[in-house]
Amino acid sequence: MQAALSGDELTVLLQRCAAGDRGAFERVYKSQSARLYGLALSITRQPSLASDAVQDALLQVWRNAARFNPERGNAESWLIGLVRYRALDIARKQVRETPSDVIPDKADDSPDALSQLMASGEGQALARCLDELPEERRRLIQAAFTQGLSHTELATRLNEPLGTIKSWIRRSLQALRKCLTA
Amino acid sequence: MSDTPEIPDDDSLLAGEYVLGVLDLPSRRAAEARAEIDAGFASHVTFWEQRLFPLTRLVPAVPPPAELWQRLQRAIGANDNAATLRVWKATTAAALALAAGLAAFAFIPRQAPSLTIASLAPLNAGAPGFIARVASNGTVRVQALSAHPAPTGHDYELWALPEGATRPVPLGVIPPGGLSVAASHVTLPGGKLLVSLEPKGGSPTGLPTGPVLYGGVITKL
């Protein structure tokens, strides 16, 4: 178990990766891999695909660490983005046959999750704004994000027309945007 | 509740859908491409990333399989000689010791053609797999003794290890029909010839990256 790194420490490690420091890369891996793998697994739902997503993303970190610009976002977000987008690409190319509810480590979409989010400083505003959405819309947004479900997959799961789902998502995003920029 | 009227198209909402992850693959690709060239759209993406990414806190962390780190190490070691040399030394230290021990039986039996300069046996002392002979044109030809193609996606690569050296010199991938090399590369009495299993096309690093499967001591011409 590695102690959590502060954002600043992670930033420094990424800068050292850009300079080719393998020790720094190993520390990034050890401190971040469980979170990143969990994220990829929740989206791809297959361990081998999750490994591929994390491997691709971390190789981008190693090769393109110099592209990370601390002024445009924090180090953690950069890593999360690399893994999420890679996992989403992989997931979209697969015909996903495993319904998410058989995945044991399914992300928490209960209201308790909101208090968890509240506890992380950066998530406070989001938790407050999510809480203002109607319950079913909040769950929709959380499931879409944490499981990487497409419009089409959401429509199938909720047995609603695609257009309805698209409209719900847009309205929810609009409401969130309004609340988050208020 | 009614879902009309239509919500007008809005770049910020499109960026939000992209970050949320609900777009299908073509739309994802289009959004990504646009963010590359359109700074306004890119800033919408950043807006949503900063606000939605805290949701990743809801996803449980799961320790990845141990082999993931091994894969990554191999991948990042691929362009670094010092690191590869460490790997080569670690994985082949025992092999080299064995290769040194090969001296006793890597010499070609006396009845073999005098032109044979080395037979390359498995490092666990099985039957020789490759043989190096001086061809009539003066080059040295290294050939498999029996047909045993490299596994799919791999090639056998030949290396010379001069006596006392720690870094082998790459001599090339051995095609099924054999490999000819200039005699000067291999006429190193006391040195060794090694064959390693490499990715298709040979080691990308100039040092063995796969297992050293065969080795033999070079005898005098």
Interface residues (C-beta under 8 A of the other chain):
Chain A: G20 R22 F25 Y29 S33 A34 R35 Y37 G38 L39 L41 S42 I43 P47 A50 S51 V54 Q55 L58 L59 W62 R72 G73 E76 S77 I80 G81 R84 Y85 L88 D89 R92 K93 D105 A107 D108 D109 A113 Q116 L117 S120 E122 G123 A125 L126 I141 Q142 A144 F145 T146 G148 L149 S150 H151 T152 L154 G163 T164 S167 W168 I169 R170 R171 L173 Q174 L176 R177 L180
Chain B: D3 I7 D10 S12 L13 G16 E17 L20 G21 V22 L23 D24 L25 R28 E32 T46 E49 Q50 R51 L52 F53 P54 L55 T56 R57 L58 V59 P60 A61 V62 P63 P64 P65 E67 L68 W69 R71 L72 A75 I76 D80 A83
